[in-house]
Amino acid sequence: IAQLTEQRREVAECLNTELRDLPLRLPATDSGHCWHLFMIRTNKRDALMGHLKAHDIATAVHYPPIIV
């Protein structure tokens, strides 16, 4: 399990590096999290999900939007 967690942390760091210049809200990767989910926030959720699906990247909405 420790090796899998480390691999997930490496992937999360890579995603943050590669996506940092896009208009997205990305999670902080210095939290010691196990990264079973990598949550991205955007005002263009459906467009982003469509783009990722077109490139065979699976996505899902795990949490409904919080309106404050």
PDB file of N, CA, C, O and CB in Angstrom:
ATOM      1  N   ILE A   1       0.825  -1.197   0.000  1.00  0.00           N
ATOM      2  CA  ILE A   1       0.000   0.000   0.000  1.00  0.00           C
ATOM      3  C   ILE A   1       0.866   1.256   0.000  1.00  0.00           C
ATOM      4  O   ILE A   1       0.529   2.236  -0.665  1.00  0.00           O
ATOM      5  CB  ILE A   1      -0.937   0.001   1.208  1.00  0.00           C
ATOM      6  N   ALA A   2       1.948   1.241   0.718  1.00  0.00           N
ATOM      7  CA  ALA A   2       2.817   2.422   0.772  1.00  0.00           C
ATOM      8  C   ALA A   2       3.365   2.772  -0.612  1.00  0.00           C
ATOM      9  O   ALA A   2       3.461   3.946  -0.967  1.00  0.00           O
ATOM     10  CB  ALA A   2       3.977   2.186   1.751  1.00  0.00           C
ATOM     11  N   GLN A   3       3.722   1.748  -1.389  1.00  0.00           N
ATOM     12  CA  GLN A   3       4.244   1.994  -2.739  1.00  0.00           C
ATOM     13  C   GLN A   3       3.161   2.595  -3.639  1.00  0.00           C
ATOM     14  O   GLN A   3       3.446   3.500  -4.423  1.00  0.00           O
ATOM     15  CB  GLN A   3       4.783   0.684  -3.357  1.00  0.00           C
ATOM     16  N   LEU A   4       1.925   2.103  -3.534  1.00  0.00           N
ATOM     17  CA  LEU A   4       0.824   2.639  -4.323  1.00  0.00           C
ATOM     18  C   LEU A   4       0.552   4.090  -3.932  1.00  0.00           C
ATOM     19  O   LEU A   4       0.334   4.934  -4.801  1.00  0.00           O
ATOM     20  CB  LEU A   4      -0.444   1.782  -4.137  1.00  0.00           C
ATOM     21  N   THR A   5       0.562   4.384  -2.643  1.00  0.00           N
ATOM     22  CA  THR A   5       0.352   5.758  -2.184  1.00  0.00           C
ATOM     23  C   THR A   5       1.440   6.674  -2.720  1.00  0.00           C
ATOM     24  O   THR A   5       1.147   7.793  -3.143  1.00  0.00           O
ATOM     25  CB  THR A   5       0.320   5.818  -0.649  1.00  0.00           C
ATOM     26  N   GLU A   6       2.676   6.228  -2.713  1.00  0.00           N
ATOM     27  CA  GLU A   6       3.774   7.043  -3.240  1.00  0.00           C
ATOM     28  C   GLU A   6       3.602   7.280  -4.738  1.00  0.00           C
ATOM     29  O   GLU A   6       3.850   8.387  -5.216  1.00  0.00           O
ATOM     30  CB  GLU A   6       5.129   6.366  -2.963  1.00  0.00           C
ATOM     31  N   GLN A   7       3.188   6.275  -5.476  1.00  0.00           N
ATOM     32  CA  GLN A   7       2.945   6.441  -6.911  1.00  0.00           C
ATOM     33  C   GLN A   7       1.826   7.451  -7.154  1.00  0.00           C
ATOM     34  O   GLN A   7       1.921   8.279  -8.061  1.00  0.00           O
ATOM     35  CB  GLN A   7       2.590   5.087  -7.559  1.00  0.00           C
ATOM     36  N   ARG A   8       0.772   7.386  -6.352  1.00  0.00           N
ATOM     37  CA  ARG A   8      -0.328   8.337  -6.492  1.00  0.00           C
ATOM     38  C   ARG A   8       0.144   9.754  -6.185  1.00  0.00           C
ATOM     39  O   ARG A   8      -0.265  10.703  -6.854  1.00  0.00           O
ATOM     40  CB  ARG A   8      -1.495   7.953  -5.568  1.00  0.00           C
ATOM     41  N   ARG A   9       0.994   9.902  -5.189  1.00  0.00           N
ATOM     42  CA  ARG A   9       1.530  11.230  -4.862  1.00  0.00           C
ATOM     43  C   ARG A   9       2.364  11.774  -6.013  1.00  0.00           C
ATOM     44  O   ARG A   9       2.297  12.964  -6.321  1.00  0.00           O
ATOM     45  CB  ARG A   9       2.379  11.171  -3.578  1.00  0.00           C
ATOM     46  N   GLU A  10       3.139  10.919  -6.644  1.00  0.00           N
ATOM     47  CA  GLU A  10       3.952  11.339  -7.791  1.00  0.00           C
ATOM     48  C   GLU A  10       3.056  11.769  -8.962  1.00  0.00           C
ATOM     49  O   GLU A  10       3.349  12.754  -9.640  1.00  0.00           O
ATOM     50  CB  GLU A  10       4.898  10.191  -8.233  1.00  0.00           C
ATOM     51  N   VAL A  11       1.982  11.038  -9.192  1.00  0.00           N
ATOM     52  CA  VAL A  11       1.048  11.396 -10.269  1.00  0.00           C
ATOM     53  C   VAL A  11       0.380  12.729  -9.945  1.00  0.00           C
ATOM     54  O   VAL A  11       0.231  13.570 -10.831  1.00  0.00           O
ATOM     55  CB  VAL A  11      -0.026  10.283 -10.471  1.00  0.00           C
ATOM     56  N   ALA A  12      -0.025  12.938  -8.695  1.00  0.00           N
ATOM     57  CA  ALA A  12      -0.659  14.202  -8.293  1.00  0.00           C
ATOM     58  C   ALA A  12       0.300  15.370  -8.506  1.00  0.00           C
ATOM     59  O   ALA A  12      -0.114  16.419  -8.999  1.00  0.00           O
ATOM     60  CB  ALA A  12      -1.107  14.143  -6.812  1.00  0.00           C
ATOM     61  N   GLU A  13       1.555  15.212  -8.150  1.00  0.00           N
ATOM     62  CA  GLU A  13       2.557  16.264  -8.379  1.00  0.00           C
ATOM     63  C   GLU A  13       2.691  16.555  -9.868  1.00  0.00           C
ATOM     64  O   GLU A  13       2.752  17.715 -10.275  1.00  0.00           O
ATOM     65  CB  GLU A  13       3.927  15.852  -7.790  1.00  0.00           C
ATOM     66  N   CYS A  14       2.738  15.513 -10.672  1.00  0.00           N
ATOM     67  CA  CYS A  14       2.862  15.671 -12.130  1.00  0.00           C
ATOM     68  C   CYS A  14       1.644  16.405 -12.691  1.00  0.00           C
ATOM     69  O   CYS A  14       1.789  17.320 -13.501  1.00  0.00           O
ATOM     70  CB  CYS A  14       3.018  14.289 -12.819  1.00  0.00           C
ATOM     71  N   LEU A  15       0.447  16.006 -12.261  1.00  0.00           N
ATOM     72  CA  LEU A  15      -0.767  16.679 -12.731  1.00  0.00           C
ATOM     73  C   LEU A  15      -0.750  18.154 -12.354  1.00  0.00           C
ATOM     74  O   LEU A  15      -1.078  19.006 -13.180  1.00  0.00           O
ATOM     75  CB  LEU A  15      -2.017  16.003 -12.152  1.00  0.00           C
ATOM     76  N   ASN A  16      -0.376  18.462 -11.132  1.00  0.00           N
ATOM     77  CA  ASN A  16      -0.320  19.866 -10.725  1.00  0.00           C
ATOM     78  C   ASN A  16       0.689  20.646 -11.556  1.00  0.00           C
ATOM     79  O   ASN A  16       0.431  21.795 -11.915  1.00  0.00           O
ATOM     80  CB  ASN A  16       0.030  19.977  -9.244  1.00  0.00           C
ATOM     81  N   THR A  17       1.810  20.057 -11.861  1.00  0.00           N
ATOM     82  CA  THR A  17       2.823  20.727 -12.670  1.00  0.00           C
ATOM     83  C   THR A  17       2.319  20.967 -14.091  1.00  0.00           C
ATOM     84  O   THR A  17       2.462  22.065 -14.629  1.00  0.00           O
ATOM     85  CB  THR A  17       4.114  19.902 -12.701  1.00  0.00           C
ATOM     86  N   GLU A  18       1.739  19.952 -14.685  1.00  0.00           N
ATOM     87  CA  GLU A  18       1.303  20.044 -16.077  1.00  0.00           C
ATOM     88  C   GLU A  18       0.062  20.923 -16.260  1.00  0.00           C
ATOM     89  O   GLU A  18      -0.123  21.514 -17.324  1.00  0.00           O
ATOM     90  CB  GLU A  18       1.023  18.661 -16.611  1.00  0.00           C
ATOM     91  N   LEU A  19      -0.783  21.014 -15.240  1.00  0.00           N
ATOM     92  CA  LEU A  19      -2.043  21.747 -15.368  1.00  0.00           C
ATOM     93  C   LEU A  19      -2.016  23.135 -14.736  1.00  0.00           C
ATOM     94  O   LEU A  19      -3.007  23.861 -14.805  1.00  0.00           O
ATOM     95  CB  LEU A  19      -3.148  20.950 -14.752  1.00  0.00           C
ATOM     96  N   ARG A  20      -0.915  23.508 -14.131  1.00  0.00           N
ATOM     97  CA  ARG A  20      -0.860  24.740 -13.331  1.00  0.00           C
ATOM     98  C   ARG A  20      -1.149  26.021 -14.113  1.00  0.00           C
ATOM     99  O   ARG A  20      -1.595  27.002 -13.518  1.00  0.00           O
ATOM    100  CB  ARG A  20       0.486  24.856 -12.703  1.00  0.00           C
ATOM    101  N   ASP A  21      -0.913  26.046 -15.405  1.00  0.00           N
ATOM    102  CA  ASP A  21      -1.135  27.265 -16.185  1.00  0.00           C
ATOM    103  C   ASP A  21      -2.537  27.351 -16.789  1.00  0.00           C
ATOM    104  O   ASP A  21      -2.853  28.309 -17.495  1.00  0.00           O
ATOM    105  CB  ASP A  21      -0.113  27.352 -17.285  1.00  0.00           C
ATOM    106  N   LEU A  22      -3.362  26.368 -16.517  1.00  0.00           N
ATOM    107  CA  LEU A  22      -4.725  26.378 -17.034  1.00  0.00           C
ATOM    108  C   LEU A  22      -5.668  27.026 -16.016  1.00  0.00           C
ATOM    109  O   LEU A  22      -5.361  27.055 -14.825  1.00  0.00           O
ATOM    110  CB  LEU A  22      -5.191  24.941 -17.368  1.00  0.00           C
ATOM    111  N   PRO A  23      -6.802  27.541 -16.470  1.00  0.00           N
ATOM    112  CA  PRO A  23      -7.737  28.199 -15.545  1.00  0.00           C
ATOM    113  C   PRO A  23      -8.544  27.182 -14.732  1.00  0.00           C
ATOM    114  O   PRO A  23      -9.757  27.053 -14.898  1.00  0.00           O
ATOM    115  CB  PRO A  23      -8.693  29.115 -16.322  1.00  0.00           C
ATOM    116  N   LEU A  24      -7.849  26.473 -13.863  1.00  0.00           N
ATOM    117  CA  LEU A  24      -8.442  25.434 -13.021  1.00  0.00           C
ATOM    118  C   LEU A  24      -8.044  25.662 -11.569  1.00  0.00           C
ATOM    119  O   LEU A  24      -7.006  26.261 -11.286  1.00  0.00           O
ATOM    120  CB  LEU A  24      -8.003  24.024 -13.490  1.00  0.00           C
ATOM    121  N   ARG A  25      -8.868  25.186 -10.662  1.00  0.00           N
ATOM    122  CA  ARG A  25      -8.476  25.160  -9.251  1.00  0.00           C
ATOM    123  C   ARG A  25      -8.023  23.740  -8.942  1.00  0.00           C
ATOM    124  O   ARG A  25      -8.806  22.793  -9.008  1.00  0.00           O
ATOM    125  CB  ARG A  25      -9.661  25.611  -8.301  1.00  0.00           C
ATOM    126  N   LEU A  26      -6.756  23.612  -8.605  1.00  0.00           N
ATOM    127  CA  LEU A  26      -6.156  22.308  -8.355  1.00  0.00           C
ATOM    128  C   LEU A  26      -5.922  22.112  -6.860  1.00  0.00           C
ATOM    129  O   LEU A  26      -5.762  23.085  -6.122  1.00  0.00           O
ATOM    130  CB  LEU A  26      -4.836  22.162  -9.130  1.00  0.00           C
ATOM    131  N   PRO A  27      -5.901  20.865  -6.415  1.00  0.00           N
ATOM    132  CA  PRO A  27      -5.639  20.622  -4.999  1.00  0.00           C
ATOM    133  C   PRO A  27      -4.169  20.835  -4.655  1.00  0.00           C
ATOM    134  O   PRO A  27      -3.293  20.674  -5.504  1.00  0.00           O
ATOM    135  CB  PRO A  27      -6.060  19.208  -4.622  1.00  0.00           C
ATOM    136  N   ALA A  28      -3.914  21.194  -3.415  1.00  0.00           N
ATOM    137  CA  ALA A  28      -2.534  21.303  -2.935  1.00  0.00           C
ATOM    138  C   ALA A  28      -1.970  19.893  -2.803  1.00  0.00           C
ATOM    139  O   ALA A  28      -2.639  19.004  -2.277  1.00  0.00           O
ATOM    140  CB  ALA A  28      -2.457  22.076  -1.564  1.00  0.00           C
ATOM    141  N   THR A  29      -0.761  19.687  -3.271  1.00  0.00           N
ATOM    142  CA  THR A  29      -0.192  18.332  -3.237  1.00  0.00           C
ATOM    143  C   THR A  29       0.776  18.125  -2.080  1.00  0.00           C
ATOM    144  O   THR A  29       1.444  17.093  -2.011  1.00  0.00           O
ATOM    145  CB  THR A  29       0.517  18.039  -4.538  1.00  0.00           C
ATOM    146  N   ASP A  30       0.859  19.089  -1.176  1.00  0.00           N
ATOM    147  CA  ASP A  30       1.794  18.928  -0.055  1.00  0.00           C
ATOM    148  C   ASP A  30       1.086  18.487   1.227  1.00  0.00           C
ATOM    149  O   ASP A  30       1.603  18.694   2.325  1.00  0.00           O
ATOM    150  CB  ASP A  30       2.539  20.236   0.195  1.00  0.00           C
ATOM    151  N   SER A  31      -0.084  17.885   1.090  1.00  0.00           N
ATOM    152  CA  SER A  31      -0.897  17.561   2.256  1.00  0.00           C
ATOM    153  C   SER A  31      -0.662  16.168   2.831  1.00  0.00           C
ATOM    154  O   SER A  31      -1.194  15.860   3.897  1.00  0.00           O
ATOM    155  CB  SER A  31      -2.323  17.699   1.903  1.00  0.00           C
ATOM    156  N   GLY A  32       0.104  15.329   2.173  1.00  0.00           N
ATOM    157  CA  GLY A  32       0.275  13.958   2.642  1.00  0.00           C
ATOM    158  C   GLY A  32      -0.926  13.080   2.310  1.00  0.00           C
ATOM    159  O   GLY A  32      -1.064  11.982   2.848  1.00  0.00           O
ATOM    160  N   HIS A  33      -1.784  13.558   1.434  1.00  0.00           N
ATOM    161  CA  HIS A  33      -2.998  12.860   1.023  1.00  0.00           C
ATOM    162  C   HIS A  33      -2.633  11.579   0.274  1.00  0.00           C
ATOM    163  O   HIS A  33      -1.546  11.487  -0.296  1.00  0.00           O
ATOM    164  CB  HIS A  33      -3.882  13.774   0.141  1.00  0.00           C
ATOM    165  N   CYS A  34      -3.533  10.588   0.270  1.00  0.00           N
ATOM    166  CA  CYS A  34      -3.265   9.332  -0.449  1.00  0.00           C
ATOM    167  C   CYS A  34      -3.697   9.381  -1.914  1.00  0.00           C
ATOM    168  O   CYS A  34      -3.380   8.462  -2.668  1.00  0.00           O
ATOM    169  CB  CYS A  34      -3.971   8.183   0.243  1.00  0.00           C
ATOM    170  N   TRP A  35      -4.408  10.418  -2.334  1.00  0.00           N
ATOM    171  CA  TRP A  35      -4.749  10.695  -3.729  1.00  0.00           C
ATOM    172  C   TRP A  35      -5.541   9.600  -4.423  1.00  0.00           C
ATOM    173  O   TRP A  35      -5.213   9.217  -5.546  1.00  0.00           O
ATOM    174  CB  TRP A  35      -3.513  10.939  -4.492  1.00  0.00           C
ATOM    175  N   HIS A  36      -6.578   9.091  -3.770  1.00  0.00           N
ATOM    176  CA  HIS A  36      -7.471   8.182  -4.497  1.00  0.00           C
ATOM    177  C   HIS A  36      -8.393   8.971  -5.424  1.00  0.00           C
ATOM    178  O   HIS A  36      -8.988   8.405  -6.341  1.00  0.00           O
ATOM    179  CB  HIS A  36      -8.304   7.330  -3.509  1.00  0.00           C
ATOM    180  N   LEU A  37      -8.513  10.293  -5.181  1.00  0.00           N
ATOM    181  CA  LEU A  37      -9.213  11.208  -6.076  1.00  0.00           C
ATOM    182  C   LEU A  37      -8.327  12.433  -6.292  1.00  0.00           C
ATOM    183  O   LEU A  37      -7.607  12.849  -5.385  1.00  0.00           O
ATOM    184  CB  LEU A  37     -10.613  11.615  -5.496  1.00  0.00           C
ATOM    185  N   PHE A  38      -8.381  13.003  -7.483  1.00  0.00           N
ATOM    186  CA  PHE A  38      -7.679  14.255  -7.766  1.00  0.00           C
ATOM    187  C   PHE A  38      -8.741  15.223  -8.253  1.00  0.00           C
ATOM    188  O   PHE A  38      -9.091  15.233  -9.433  1.00  0.00           O
ATOM    189  CB  PHE A  38      -6.511  14.068  -8.835  1.00  0.00           C
ATOM    190  N   MET A  39      -9.247  16.030  -7.345  1.00  0.00           N
ATOM    191  CA  MET A  39     -10.378  16.899  -7.657  1.00  0.00           C
ATOM    192  C   MET A  39      -9.926  18.209  -8.285  1.00  0.00           C
ATOM    193  O   MET A  39      -9.081  18.925  -7.748  1.00  0.00           O
ATOM    194  CB  MET A  39     -11.186  17.180  -6.402  1.00  0.00           C
ATOM    195  N   ILE A  40     -10.514  18.495  -9.430  1.00  0.00           N
ATOM    196  CA  ILE A  40     -10.259  19.728 -10.164  1.00  0.00           C
ATOM    197  C   ILE A  40     -11.545  20.538 -10.153  1.00  0.00           C
ATOM    198  O   ILE A  40     -12.628  20.004 -10.393  1.00  0.00           O
ATOM    199  CB  ILE A  40      -9.773  19.443 -11.630  1.00  0.00           C
ATOM    200  N   ARG A  41     -11.420  21.821  -9.876  1.00  0.00           N
ATOM    201  CA  ARG A  41     -12.596  22.697  -9.933  1.00  0.00           C
ATOM    202  C   ARG A  41     -12.464  23.634 -11.130  1.00  0.00           C
ATOM    203  O   ARG A  41     -11.400  24.185 -11.412  1.00  0.00           O
ATOM    204  CB  ARG A  41     -12.754  23.514  -8.609  1.00  0.00           C
ATOM    205  N   THR A  42     -13.594  23.788 -11.823  1.00  0.00           N
ATOM    206  CA  THR A  42     -13.636  24.684 -12.970  1.00  0.00           C
ATOM    207  C   THR A  42     -15.076  25.139 -13.184  1.00  0.00           C
ATOM    208  O   THR A  42     -16.020  24.426 -12.844  1.00  0.00           O
ATOM    209  CB  THR A  42     -13.074  23.989 -14.245  1.00  0.00           C
ATOM    210  N   ASN A  43     -15.230  26.302 -13.737  1.00  0.00           N
ATOM    211  CA  ASN A  43     -16.564  26.783 -14.092  1.00  0.00           C
ATOM    212  C   ASN A  43     -17.060  26.151 -15.385  1.00  0.00           C
ATOM    213  O   ASN A  43     -18.221  26.316 -15.759  1.00  0.00           O
ATOM    214  CB  ASN A  43     -16.561  28.301 -14.226  1.00  0.00           C
ATOM    215  N   LYS A  44     -16.178  25.428 -16.064  1.00  0.00           N
ATOM    216  CA  LYS A  44     -16.521  24.793 -17.342  1.00  0.00           C
ATOM    217  C   LYS A  44     -16.411  23.272 -17.219  1.00  0.00           C
ATOM    218  O   LYS A  44     -15.774  22.605 -18.034  1.00  0.00           O
ATOM    219  CB  LYS A  44     -15.597  25.312 -18.480  1.00  0.00           C
ATOM    220  N   ARG A  45     -17.058  22.743 -16.164  1.00  0.00           N
ATOM    221  CA  ARG A  45     -16.946  21.320 -15.857  1.00  0.00           C
ATOM    222  C   ARG A  45     -17.327  20.434 -17.027  1.00  0.00           C
ATOM    223  O   ARG A  45     -16.568  19.536 -17.391  1.00  0.00           O
ATOM    224  CB  ARG A  45     -17.806  20.982 -14.676  1.00  0.00           C
ATOM    225  N   ASP A  46     -18.485  20.668 -17.621  1.00  0.00           N
ATOM    226  CA  ASP A  46     -18.955  19.784 -18.689  1.00  0.00           C
ATOM    227  C   ASP A  46     -18.026  19.812 -19.893  1.00  0.00           C
ATOM    228  O   ASP A  46     -17.774  18.775 -20.508  1.00  0.00           O
ATOM    229  CB  ASP A  46     -20.361  20.175 -19.115  1.00  0.00           C
ATOM    230  N   ALA A  47     -17.514  20.995 -20.235  1.00  0.00           N
ATOM    231  CA  ALA A  47     -16.575  21.098 -21.360  1.00  0.00           C
ATOM    232  C   ALA A  47     -15.280  20.355 -21.046  1.00  0.00           C
ATOM    233  O   ALA A  47     -14.737  19.659 -21.904  1.00  0.00           O
ATOM    234  CB  ALA A  47     -16.274  22.578 -21.684  1.00  0.00           C
ATOM    235  N   LEU A  48     -14.787  20.500 -19.825  1.00  0.00           N
ATOM    236  CA  LEU A  48     -13.558  19.793 -19.439  1.00  0.00           C
ATOM    237  C   LEU A  48     -13.773  18.291 -19.458  1.00  0.00           C
ATOM    238  O   LEU A  48     -12.929  17.545 -19.956  1.00  0.00           O
ATOM    239  CB  LEU A  48     -13.088  20.238 -18.045  1.00  0.00           C
ATOM    240  N   MET A  49     -14.900  17.842 -18.919  1.00  0.00           N
ATOM    241  CA  MET A  49     -15.171  16.408 -18.920  1.00  0.00           C
ATOM    242  C   MET A  49     -15.287  15.864 -20.342  1.00  0.00           C
ATOM    243  O   MET A  49     -14.823  14.761 -20.629  1.00  0.00           O
ATOM    244  CB  MET A  49     -16.449  16.112 -18.141  1.00  0.00           C
ATOM    245  N   GLY A  50     -15.907  16.640 -21.226  1.00  0.00           N
ATOM    246  CA  GLY A  50     -16.012  16.218 -22.618  1.00  0.00           C
ATOM    247  C   GLY A  50     -14.651  16.116 -23.294  1.00  0.00           C
ATOM    248  O   GLY A  50     -14.385  15.173 -24.039  1.00  0.00           O
ATOM    249  N   HIS A  51     -13.793  17.098 -23.026  1.00  0.00           N
ATOM    250  CA  HIS A  51     -12.443  17.083 -23.591  1.00  0.00           C
ATOM    251  C   HIS A  51     -11.660  15.872 -23.094  1.00  0.00           C
ATOM    252  O   HIS A  51     -11.008  15.180 -23.876  1.00  0.00           O
ATOM    253  CB  HIS A  51     -11.698  18.377 -23.235  1.00  0.00           C
ATOM    254  N   LEU A  52     -11.728  15.627 -21.803  1.00  0.00           N
ATOM    255  CA  LEU A  52     -10.999  14.482 -21.242  1.00  0.00           C
ATOM    256  C   LEU A  52     -11.540  13.161 -21.778  1.00  0.00           C
ATOM    257  O   LEU A  52     -10.772  12.254 -22.098  1.00  0.00           O
ATOM    258  CB  LEU A  52     -11.083  14.495 -19.711  1.00  0.00           C
ATOM    259  N   LYS A  53     -12.865  13.054 -21.875  1.00  0.00           N
ATOM    260  CA  LYS A  53     -13.466  11.832 -22.419  1.00  0.00           C
ATOM    261  C   LYS A  53     -13.013  11.596 -23.854  1.00  0.00           C
ATOM    262  O   LYS A  53     -12.754  10.455 -24.238  1.00  0.00           O
ATOM    263  CB  LYS A  53     -14.999  11.913 -22.358  1.00  0.00           C
ATOM    264  N   ALA A  54     -12.914  12.651 -24.648  1.00  0.00           N
ATOM    265  CA  ALA A  54     -12.466  12.528 -26.043  1.00  0.00           C
ATOM    266  C   ALA A  54     -11.036  12.007 -26.127  1.00  0.00           C
ATOM    267  O   ALA A  54     -10.617  11.488 -27.161  1.00  0.00           O
ATOM    268  CB  ALA A  54     -12.567  13.879 -26.757  1.00  0.00           C
ATOM    269  N   HIS A  55     -10.288  12.151 -25.028  1.00  0.00           N
ATOM    270  CA  HIS A  55      -8.914  11.662 -24.976  1.00  0.00           C
ATOM    271  C   HIS A  55      -8.794  10.413 -24.095  1.00  0.00           C
ATOM    272  O   HIS A  55      -7.718  10.094 -23.591  1.00  0.00           O
ATOM    273  CB  HIS A  55      -7.984  12.761 -24.457  1.00  0.00           C
ATOM    274  N   ASP A  56      -9.915   9.717 -23.923  1.00  0.00           N
ATOM    275  CA  ASP A  56      -9.976   8.459 -23.160  1.00  0.00           C
ATOM    276  C   ASP A  56      -9.494   8.609 -21.714  1.00  0.00           C
ATOM    277  O   ASP A  56      -8.857   7.707 -21.171  1.00  0.00           O
ATOM    278  CB  ASP A  56      -9.144   7.399 -23.857  1.00  0.00           C
ATOM    279  N   ILE A  57      -9.803   9.750 -21.098  1.00  0.00           N
ATOM    280  CA  ILE A  57      -9.468   9.979 -19.692  1.00  0.00           C
ATOM    281  C   ILE A  57     -10.775   9.988 -18.915  1.00  0.00           C
ATOM    282  O   ILE A  57     -11.642  10.831 -19.143  1.00  0.00           O
ATOM    283  CB  ILE A  57      -8.668  11.326 -19.489  1.00  0.00           C
ATOM    284  N   ALA A  58     -10.905   9.045 -17.999  1.00  0.00           N
ATOM    285  CA  ALA A  58     -12.138   8.905 -17.226  1.00  0.00           C
ATOM    286  C   ALA A  58     -12.270  10.021 -16.197  1.00  0.00           C
ATOM    287  O   ALA A  58     -11.292  10.427 -15.570  1.00  0.00           O
ATOM    288  CB  ALA A  58     -12.180   7.541 -16.529  1.00  0.00           C
ATOM    289  N   THR A  59     -13.487  10.506 -16.036  1.00  0.00           N
ATOM    290  CA  THR A  59     -13.799  11.499 -15.014  1.00  0.00           C
ATOM    291  C   THR A  59     -15.129  11.129 -14.378  1.00  0.00           C
ATOM    292  O   THR A  59     -15.876  10.306 -14.908  1.00  0.00           O
ATOM    293  CB  THR A  59     -13.845  12.941 -15.615  1.00  0.00           C
ATOM    294  N   ALA A  60     -15.414  11.737 -13.250  1.00  0.00           N
ATOM    295  CA  ALA A  60     -16.702  11.555 -12.587  1.00  0.00           C
ATOM    296  C   ALA A  60     -16.937  12.741 -11.669  1.00  0.00           C
ATOM    297  O   ALA A  60     -15.993  13.368 -11.189  1.00  0.00           O
ATOM    298  CB  ALA A  60     -16.752  10.212 -11.793  1.00  0.00           C
ATOM    299  N   VAL A  61     -18.203  13.040 -11.430  1.00  0.00           N
ATOM    300  CA  VAL A  61     -18.553  14.062 -10.468  1.00  0.00           C
ATOM    301  C   VAL A  61     -18.807  13.319  -9.153  1.00  0.00           C
ATOM    302  O   VAL A  61     -19.791  12.592  -9.013  1.00  0.00           O
ATOM    303  CB  VAL A  61     -19.814  14.920 -10.936  1.00  0.00           C
ATOM    304  N   HIS A  62     -17.895  13.518  -8.194  1.00  0.00           N
ATOM    305  CA  HIS A  62     -18.015  12.813  -6.919  1.00  0.00           C
ATOM    306  C   HIS A  62     -18.781  13.629  -5.878  1.00  0.00           C
ATOM    307  O   HIS A  62     -19.409  13.064  -4.983  1.00  0.00           O
ATOM    308  CB  HIS A  62     -16.635  12.469  -6.386  1.00  0.00           C
ATOM    309  N   TYR A  63     -18.730  14.931  -5.993  1.00  0.00           N
ATOM    310  CA  TYR A  63     -19.369  15.798  -5.015  1.00  0.00           C
ATOM    311  C   TYR A  63     -20.158  16.876  -5.751  1.00  0.00           C
ATOM    312  O   TYR A  63     -19.670  17.438  -6.731  1.00  0.00           O
ATOM    313  CB  TYR A  63     -18.320  16.431  -4.059  1.00  0.00           C
ATOM    314  N   PRO A  64     -21.368  17.169  -5.288  1.00  0.00           N
ATOM    315  CA  PRO A  64     -22.122  18.248  -5.933  1.00  0.00           C
ATOM    316  C   PRO A  64     -21.489  19.598  -5.641  1.00  0.00           C
ATOM    317  O   PRO A  64     -20.762  19.745  -4.659  1.00  0.00           O
ATOM    318  CB  PRO A  64     -23.584  18.241  -5.467  1.00  0.00           C
ATOM    319  N   PRO A  65     -21.762  20.587  -6.490  1.00  0.00           N
ATOM    320  CA  PRO A  65     -21.203  21.922  -6.224  1.00  0.00           C
ATOM    321  C   PRO A  65     -21.750  22.479  -4.906  1.00  0.00           C
ATOM    322  O   PRO A  65     -22.908  22.251  -4.557  1.00  0.00           O
ATOM    323  CB  PRO A  65     -21.528  22.893  -7.391  1.00  0.00           C
ATOM    324  N   ILE A  66     -20.920  23.196  -4.199  1.00  0.00           N
ATOM    325  CA  ILE A  66     -21.323  23.849  -2.965  1.00  0.00           C
ATOM    326  C   ILE A  66     -21.589  25.309  -3.285  1.00  0.00           C
ATOM    327  O   ILE A  66     -20.703  26.020  -3.757  1.00  0.00           O
ATOM    328  CB  ILE A  66     -20.235  23.698  -1.851  1.00  0.00           C
ATOM    329  N   ILE A  67     -22.787  25.744  -3.034  1.00  0.00           N
ATOM    330  CA  ILE A  67     -23.145  27.127  -3.289  1.00  0.00           C
ATOM    331  C   ILE A  67     -23.210  27.848  -1.958  1.00  0.00           C
ATOM    332  O   ILE A  67     -23.975  27.483  -1.065  1.00  0.00           O
ATOM    333  CB  ILE A  67     -24.494  27.236  -4.056  1.00  0.00           C
ATOM    334  N   VAL A  68     -22.392  28.875  -1.849  1.00  0.00           N
ATOM    335  CA  VAL A  68     -22.341  29.619  -0.590  1.00  0.00           C
ATOM    336  C   VAL A  68     -22.936  30.990  -0.789  1.00  0.00           C
ATOM    337  O   VAL A  68     -22.990  31.781   0.152  1.00  0.00           O
ATOM    338  CB  VAL A  68     -20.899  29.731  -0.067  1.00  0.00           C
TER     339      VAL A  68
END
